Amino acid sequence: MVASLWNNYPKEFERVSILKESVEVLKALWNQHQEDNDASSSTYSSIRYDGKFFRINGASPFKSDTGTRFTKTKIPITISAKKRLMLHLAAKFADIWEASYLSPQEFKVLNFQFERINQELDNEVNNTNSRNDRNRTGTSKSIEIDVIIADSDTELEYKKKLFSMERGPGSYSQLLKHGLIGTPEKVATRVKEYTDIGINQFLLTFHDPFDLGALELFAGAVKGI
């Protein structure tokens, strides 16, 4: 069964195309006429979408019993991307672009590529005088990253050893390269490196999520950054 599913796994381009259509459908359903919070089902037509992977014929963002919209608040879309096809998708549709497990320098290089794609899309819209539905008020930029923080070097080495034993040498090597590791002062310095290059959201994975002391240390370290 697993082998059969793996053999039918779509190629990268097809997976990106499926995601593109799904995002277009979600944006239509969630955010249609979001500028008018008093919109009602009698005001606007239903939604139609004719794609290769998804088709909608008459869906509505309004409740059938009350005629009011399901949500009057825009739902932000996060797209995680590192390769060009996905970066292009994130630049075109995402409210939040996220990258995972990159050092500040690595993110800086990828961000340059992301902003270049943004510029290409803007030029494309300007040259064709087409409607621009992209979020150009400023896409938020997010990083997913591991955290090991401790008050002392002795405690830090103990936590690092536990991580290595539980996750293995490969994950430990990646942690040392990309993680937020150290005393509160060192972690704060590293976080500042990320924020200085445009990161404004962090998706953090703590080694022990029940270690409230580590959470408090981190919160205190980054307060005010």
Sequence and secondary structure as in RCSB ss.txt:
>XXXX:A:sequence
MVASLWNNYPKEFERVSILKESVEVLKALWNQHQEDNDASSSTYSSIRYDGKFFRINGASPFKSDTGTRFTKTKI
PITISAKKRLMLHLAAKFADIWEASYLSPQEFKVLNFQFERINQELDNEVNNTNSRNDRNRTGTSKSIEIDVIIA
DSDTELEYKKKLFSMERGPGSYSQLLKHGLIGTPEKVATRVKEYTDIGINQFLLTFHDPFDLGALELFAGAVKGI
>XXXX:A:secstr
 HHHHHHT   HHHHHHHHHHHHHHHHHHHHTTTT TT  TTTS  EEEE SS EEEEE SB TTT  BS SS  
  EEE  SHHHHHHHHHH SEEEEES  HHHHHHHHHHHHHHHHHHHHHHHHHT    S  S  EEEEEEEEEE 
SSHHHHHHHHHHHHHHH HHHHHHHHHHSEEESHHHHHHHHHHHHHTT  EEEEEESSTT HHHHHHHHHHHTT 
